[in-house]
Amino acid sequence: MYIHVSSLFLVAWLCVLFLLFLDLLTPSSIILWLLLTNRYTCRPKYNQEVEYNGYYKGHGLKFQGITTPSGILYLYGPTEGRVADAEMLRESKVLEVMAAHPGFTKRIIIRGEVVTTKYFLYGDPAYPVLEHMQAPYKAPSRRCERIYNHKWSRVRIVIEQLFGEVTKLWESNNLKIQQKIFLSPVSMHYIVSVILTNIYTCIQGSNIVSRYFDTEDLVPDLDTYLQQQVEEE
């Protein structure tokens, strides 16, 4: 499920937020950004091959994060280090929820005709291009493709920095020697750190993402954010 902590994530509160800020964004149909983070751990005593990720060259747990222009971060995970990014996306069922909910479809008028388009989740090249999923061109050959990749790569840098804010505020998550699977609640440490980072964003009224999109007004106040957590539980 998506955590902070919510199994109704896209169906309830977030859908309301999306409808609020859709009109504030550029005409783009990309409204969500998907990133993956690998939280390194010590080599576990058991099931070492399950936690090992060949790409990151180490043992760890993986989280899949989604953020909106409001700068609030939502997590799916953890999963074992060896699980592929696309597999995590499939397991999370986010795209299924987006496909089923009418809030992720829009109608625009082009040359007097009503055309139905969709809102998208944007990820890195490891993710497939699907009904509600966009990714960079893997081998851009045309100028428009290169411009597209450049435009969204700049946005992704900002989104990646949001993950950096979590470990900047709660540096213990980067102390690999303390992250011991079977001996300490490694995944819960990171989940709680994300929740506290969201709370910090609510108190401050902005973070790097909301400032980039100039959407500070969409950051929920602390009471609203915490009340939502109570209702979902």
C-alpha positions as CSV (number, residue, x, y, z in Angstrom):
1,M,0.0,0.0,0.0
2,Y,1.0,3.6,-0.2
3,I,2.2,4.8,3.1
4,H,2.0,7.8,5.3
5,V,-0.1,5.6,6.0
6,S,-2.8,5.2,3.3
7,S,-4.5,2.5,1.3
8,L,-7.0,4.9,-0.1
9,F,-4.3,7.3,-1.3
10,L,-5.3,8.3,-4.8
11,V,-9.0,7.6,-4.4
12,A,-9.8,10.2,-1.7
13,W,-7.8,13.1,-0.4
14,L,-5.2,13.3,-3.2
15,C,-7.8,13.4,-5.9
16,V,-9.2,16.5,-4.3
17,L,-5.7,18.0,-4.2
18,F,-5.2,17.2,-7.9
19,L,-8.3,18.9,-9.0
20,L,-7.3,22.0,-7.0
21,F,-3.9,22.4,-8.6
22,L,-4.5,21.1,-12.1
23,D,-5.5,24.6,-13.3
24,L,-2.4,26.1,-11.8
25,L,0.0,24.0,-13.8
26,T,1.3,24.4,-17.3
27,P,-0.8,22.8,-20.0
28,S,1.2,19.6,-19.6
29,S,-0.7,16.4,-18.7
30,I,2.0,15.2,-16.3
31,I,0.9,15.8,-12.7
32,L,2.7,13.2,-10.7
33,W,6.3,12.1,-10.5
34,L,7.6,8.7,-9.6
35,L,11.0,8.0,-8.1
36,L,12.7,5.0,-6.5
37,T,15.1,5.0,-3.6
38,N,17.3,2.2,-2.4
39,R,18.0,2.3,1.3
40,Y,21.3,0.6,1.9
41,T,21.6,-1.9,4.8
42,C,24.2,-4.1,6.3
43,R,24.6,-7.5,4.7
44,P,21.9,-9.6,6.4
45,K,22.7,-12.9,8.0
46,Y,19.8,-14.6,6.1
47,N,18.4,-14.3,2.6
48,Q,21.4,-12.2,1.4
49,E,20.5,-12.8,-2.3
50,V,17.0,-11.5,-1.8
51,E,18.1,-8.1,-0.5
52,Y,21.0,-7.7,-2.9
53,N,20.6,-5.3,-5.8
54,G,23.1,-5.8,-8.7
55,Y,22.5,-2.2,-10.0
56,Y,23.2,-0.5,-6.7
57,K,25.9,-3.1,-5.8
58,G,24.7,-3.6,-2.3
59,H,22.1,-4.9,0.0
60,G,19.0,-2.9,0.8
61,L,15.3,-2.2,0.8
62,K,13.6,-0.3,-2.0
63,F,10.8,2.3,-1.8
64,Q,8.8,3.8,-4.6
65,G,7.8,7.4,-4.0
66,I,5.2,9.6,-5.7
67,T,5.0,13.3,-5.2
68,T,2.7,16.1,-6.5
69,P,3.5,19.8,-7.1
70,S,2.4,20.4,-3.5
71,G,5.6,18.7,-2.4
72,I,4.0,16.0,-0.2
73,L,5.7,12.6,-0.6
74,Y,3.9,9.3,-0.7
75,L,5.7,5.9,-0.4
76,Y,5.1,2.4,-1.6
77,G,7.2,-0.3,0.0
78,P,9.4,-1.6,1.2
79,T,10.3,-4.4,-1.2
80,E,13.4,-6.6,-1.4
81,G,16.4,-5.0,-3.0
82,R,16.3,-7.4,-6.0
83,V,12.7,-6.3,-7.1
84,A,12.7,-4.5,-10.4
85,D,11.3,-0.9,-10.7
86,A,8.6,-1.9,-13.1
87,E,7.6,-4.8,-10.9
88,M,7.2,-2.4,-8.0
89,L,5.0,-0.2,-10.1
90,R,2.8,-3.2,-11.1
91,E,2.5,-4.3,-7.5
92,S,1.5,-0.9,-6.2
93,K,-1.5,-0.8,-8.6
94,V,-1.2,3.0,-8.8
95,L,-1.8,2.9,-12.6
96,E,-4.9,0.8,-12.1
97,V,-6.4,3.3,-9.7
98,M,-5.6,6.2,-12.1
99,A,-7.2,4.3,-15.0
100,A,-10.4,3.6,-12.9
101,H,-10.8,7.1,-11.5
102,P,-12.4,9.8,-13.8
103,G,-10.3,12.5,-12.2
104,F,-7.3,11.4,-14.2
105,T,-9.0,12.0,-17.6
106,K,-9.7,15.5,-19.1
107,R,-11.5,16.8,-22.1
108,I,-10.1,19.6,-24.2
109,I,-11.4,21.4,-27.3
110,I,-9.2,21.3,-30.4
111,R,-10.4,23.0,-33.5
112,G,-14.0,22.8,-32.2
113,E,-13.9,19.2,-31.4
114,V,-13.9,17.7,-27.9
115,V,-10.8,15.4,-27.4
116,T,-10.3,13.2,-24.3
117,T,-6.8,13.1,-22.9
118,K,-5.3,11.7,-19.7
119,Y,-3.1,12.8,-16.9
120,F,0.1,11.0,-16.4
121,L,2.6,9.7,-13.9
122,Y,6.2,10.4,-15.0
123,G,9.1,8.1,-14.2
124,D,12.7,7.4,-15.3
125,P,13.6,5.2,-18.3
126,A,13.3,2.1,-16.2
127,Y,9.6,2.4,-16.3
128,P,7.4,1.4,-19.4
129,V,5.2,3.9,-21.3
130,L,1.6,2.9,-20.5
131,E,-1.9,4.4,-20.4
132,H,-1.2,6.7,-17.5
133,M,2.6,6.4,-17.4
134,Q,5.2,8.5,-19.3
135,A,9.0,8.2,-19.3
136,P,11.9,9.8,-21.2
137,Y,12.7,8.8,-24.8
138,K,15.5,6.2,-24.5
139,A,17.1,7.1,-27.8
140,P,15.8,10.5,-28.8
141,S,16.5,11.1,-32.5
142,R,14.3,14.1,-33.2
143,R,14.7,17.6,-31.8
144,C,11.2,17.6,-30.1
145,E,12.2,14.4,-28.3
146,R,15.4,15.9,-27.0
147,I,13.5,19.0,-25.9
148,Y,11.0,16.8,-24.1
149,N,13.7,14.9,-22.3
150,H,15.5,18.0,-21.3
151,K,12.4,19.7,-20.0
152,W,11.4,16.9,-17.7
153,S,14.9,16.0,-16.6
154,R,15.1,19.5,-15.0
155,V,11.9,18.8,-13.1
156,R,13.1,15.3,-12.1
157,I,16.2,16.9,-10.5
158,V,13.9,19.0,-8.2
159,I,11.9,15.9,-7.4
160,E,15.0,13.9,-6.6
161,Q,16.1,16.7,-4.2
162,L,12.9,16.1,-2.2
163,F,14.2,12.6,-1.4
164,G,17.5,14.2,-0.4
165,E,15.5,16.4,2.0
166,V,14.4,13.3,3.9
167,T,17.9,12.1,4.6
168,K,19.2,15.6,5.2
169,L,16.6,16.1,8.0
170,W,17.0,12.6,9.3
171,E,20.6,11.7,8.7
172,S,20.5,8.4,10.6
173,N,18.9,6.8,7.5
174,N,22.2,7.2,5.7
175,L,24.2,5.4,8.4
176,K,24.4,2.0,6.8
177,I,26.1,0.4,9.7
178,Q,22.9,1.0,11.8
179,Q,20.5,-0.4,9.2
180,K,20.4,-4.0,10.2
181,I,17.6,-6.1,8.8
182,F,16.2,-8.6,11.4
183,L,17.8,-6.6,14.2
184,S,16.1,-3.2,13.8
185,P,13.0,-1.8,12.1
186,V,14.9,-0.5,9.1
187,S,11.9,0.2,6.9
188,M,9.9,1.8,9.6
189,H,12.8,4.3,10.3
190,Y,12.5,5.5,6.7
191,I,8.7,5.6,6.7
192,V,8.6,7.6,9.8
193,S,11.2,10.0,8.4
194,V,9.1,10.6,5.4
195,I,6.0,11.3,7.6
196,L,8.0,13.7,9.7
197,T,9.3,15.4,6.5
198,N,5.8,15.9,5.3
199,I,4.9,17.4,8.7
200,Y,7.9,19.7,8.5
201,T,6.7,20.8,5.0
202,C,3.3,21.5,6.4
203,I,4.7,23.6,9.3
204,Q,7.1,25.5,6.9
205,G,4.3,26.0,4.3
206,S,6.6,24.9,1.5
207,N,9.5,22.8,0.3
208,I,11.8,22.7,-2.7
209,V,9.1,21.2,-4.9
210,S,6.2,23.5,-4.1
211,R,8.6,26.5,-4.5
212,Y,9.6,25.3,-7.9
213,F,6.0,25.0,-9.1
214,D,4.9,28.1,-7.1
215,T,2.2,26.0,-5.4
216,E,2.8,26.9,-1.8
217,D,-0.9,27.6,-1.4
218,L,-1.6,23.9,-2.0
219,V,0.6,22.6,0.8
220,P,-1.9,21.4,3.5
221,D,-1.7,22.8,7.0
222,L,-0.6,20.6,9.7
223,D,-4.1,20.0,11.2
224,T,-5.5,19.0,7.8
225,Y,-2.6,16.6,7.1
226,L,-2.7,14.9,10.5
227,Q,-6.5,14.7,10.5
228,Q,-6.3,12.9,7.2
229,Q,-4.0,10.3,8.7
230,V,-6.4,9.7,11.6
231,E,-9.4,9.3,9.3
232,E,-7.6,6.8,7.1
233,E,-6.5,4.7,10.1
